[in-house]
Structure formats: C-alpha cells, structure tokens
Amino acid sequence: MHAPTPPAAASAPSLQRRLGLWSAVAVVIGSAIGSGIFRSPAGIADRLPGPLPMLSVWVVGGVFALCGALTLAEIASALPKTGGTYVFVRDGWGRLPAFLLGWGQLVMIRAAALGAIAITFSEYLHRVLGVDPVAPENAWQVRFGAAAAILVTGTFNILGVRLGSTVINLTVLAKYGGLLFIVLIAFAIGLPQTGGHYTPAVPAGSITMTAFGLALVSTLWAFDGWADLSYAAGEVRNPQYTLPRALIGGTLMVIAIYLAANLAYLAVMPIEEIRVSKLVAADVAQRLLGPAGVVFVAVTVMLSTFGTLNASLFTTPRIFFAMADDKLFFPAVAKVHPKFETPWVAIALTATLGAVFVLLRTFEQLADAFVTAYLPFYALAVAAVFRLRGRPDYAPSFRVPGYPVVPLLFVLSVIYLLGNGFMNPASRWTTVSVFGVLLTGVPVYYLTVGRKAR
C-alpha cells in the first residue's frame, strides 16, 4: 500500500487576470483624461499665443504619446507582467535603474500626481456645493477634501479589481461624454455665431523653440496616463491580444478628443481670452448655455478627476507590488488580500503618501515636477526595446511599426525636453531639484537592497 499523499499546502493568494479589452481601454482613457485638458490650455496659449502654434503643440504631444504607446504595446505583449514600465526598465537596463524608477514614484512622482488631481477634484466639488475654493479661509477644507478623495478611491481599489474597474468604466463614459458634449455644442452653436477664431493662424512672435518646449511639457501633463495600463498587465486577460489594442486604441481616443476640444475652444473664444481663462471649458459652456453650462462643466471636471484618481490608484501601486515581489522593496508590500485578491498594502501605501503630500503642498508645487521626474523613466522603458529585440527569448505578439524610428523619436523628444528644462531659467531650478531627488536613490539602493545583488 502506498502512504496517503499529504494535502497540498494552500497557495498564497495571487493577482488574477480579470481585465477585458474594454476595461483595459478604459484604464488608458481614465488615467489620461483628468485635469489637464481643463487647466492646461490657458498656460499653453499664454506661451504660444496663436491658433496654429497652440494646436500644433497638442498634435506634437499626441504624436509623442502615440510613439510611446506603440513601443510599449510591443514590449507589454512580450512581458505582460505586473509592474509595467518597472519590469521593462528592469529587464532592459538592470535593477538599479528599475529601483530608481520605483524610488522616484515613491518619494515624489505618484504622490505629487495624485495630490494635483485630487486638489482639482476638491476645488470643483466645493464650487458645486457653493463654497468658494479660492478663498483663503477655505484652503484647508479644500485640501482635506482632496485627501479624503484619495483615501476613498484607494479603498475602492482595495475592495476588488472588479469594483475598481467598474468605477473606471463609469467615470470614463461620463468624462469622455462630457468633453464630447462641449465639443458638439461649440461647433453647433458657437461656430455659427463667431465664425471661429482661427486667424491669423500664426501671429507675429507667437512661437519660439523655448516656449514650444515649455508648452509641450504642459501637454504631456494632460496626456500622461497612456502607459499606466502596463502597470496592471499581470491582471489583463489574453494580454498578448488585449494590451497592444488597449494601449494604442485608448491613446488614439485621447488624442482625438483633446484636438477636438481645442478646436472647439477656438470656435468660441479668441486666443487672447483663452490664454487668461483658467478653466476654458467652463467659460465656453457659460457663453453657450449660461450658468447651467458652468455647473455641467464643474460636474464633468469632478467626474474626470475622480475617475483619474481611481485609475491611478488602480495601476500605480502595482509598481511597488512588483518591486517588493522582486526583493527591491519591503516584502509586506507584495501581499495580496486573501479575500479581495488585490495588492492591498501597495494600494494603501500609495493612497497614504498621496494624502500626506496633498496636505503639505500646493497644486502648482505638486504639478510642476511631475512630468520632469517621470520623463527619464518613460525614455528608459521605451528604449528597452532596442536591447530586448536582441534577445533570443523575446517574442512579442505585436511589433511597433516604423521601428527603429518610432521609439527613437520618443527618446530624442525626451532628451530635447529635459535639455530645454535645464537651459531655460524659468524651469532650471525645478529640473535640477527633481534630478537631485531622483539621484538620492542611488546611495539608498547600494546601502539596502543593492548590497545583496553584488
């Protein structure tokens, strides 16, 4: 007789592949469309005060995002693992650059982004409730509202992938539909009244290379989120099929609505008014629909920013989860909730840091450093394709068209933007300080996890 086989030990809970194609597309759109398209046009028009220069920087920003999305679609189809860009940088360039990516996300990037988005949400929530968010006596009330929004969306994502993705799906429909409605009424009602404000296309002095570079950074804030789906690649069903289609399709949908929105703004308002309009969509809606239009836009911005918060807290904690699973972070951060099957410690950590940052910093302080801090890691993730293609076990189901021009164009654009940041006195200090914070991760790495790797 054979001895009875002992029962198998219960396996530890793990992340499950639950995201289908539409939910994956919604993550891309939900991560990208936040406060940028509502807050950035004024600053962009101020730097490039001409219809064609203003529109061209949005086109270039869209091409930039599309080049990155096409490249990451290839890499993600070959490496559909939780952590996304962290995994791409690690496999392409090694553990130290991957650690620095996570270090930057931990100490600055993600908490700053969450804080900036949450402040915008809280401002418009208070506006809808009849409280002036700009009044000094309401400043802390707005910040506490922002912190609460971060913690609530974090809770949604701890309670399950299905709940988190459902919130993303619903808010994506609301925000995309709201923007589309503004576009349609601008062309249907505003354009026949004004004839549009598209000429002169390039007024004298409306474009310089330096101003274009600074404006491009603002558009990248608005486009950011096109890569966030890759963080949750380990939870996407049929990833070789779904990831490329979702990354590319979602990015194209964001580009389309952003260009349409800017054309719609110009249909109603001249460039001189756009450049001083802090919320151009609200001003457009007010001219076309009166006070009801302002309420409509305020609600749209609330839904948009709340959805982006939720999407960000769905995707980004997967970086910390992957780092911990890779022994580059505290092991507890790699824990999966036994009931909800979510990386709950990583989500709780990300939400807590975001809530703390929003109580300590203003919107401008939070937003200014974000794009500069993450650009180098986007470039490393995209450039990893050059190294990965030389490996025999690299087998993507999708290959970036126009290789090597498309990824090279993305990398060269990042070099230009960072160089412009260092050279321009208006942004030099921010750029230097951001890189200083990122580089503090080097000694941290060698004093902690890096010692074991040598």
JOPE-V109740 format. One record per helix or strand of 3 or more residues. SS is the DSSP state (H for helix, E for strand). FROM is the first residue (numbers start at 1). TO is the last residue. If there is no record, write none. Layout:
# JOPE-V109740
ss->{SS SS}
from->{FROM FROM}
to->{TO TO}
This chain:
# JOPE-V109740
ss->{H H H H H H H H H H H H H H H H H H H H H}
from->{21 36 51 85 95 136 161 209 228 233 239 271 280 291 317 331 344 363 405 425 449}
to->{32 47 78 93 128 158 194 223 231 235 268 274 289 315 325 334 360 388 423 447 453}
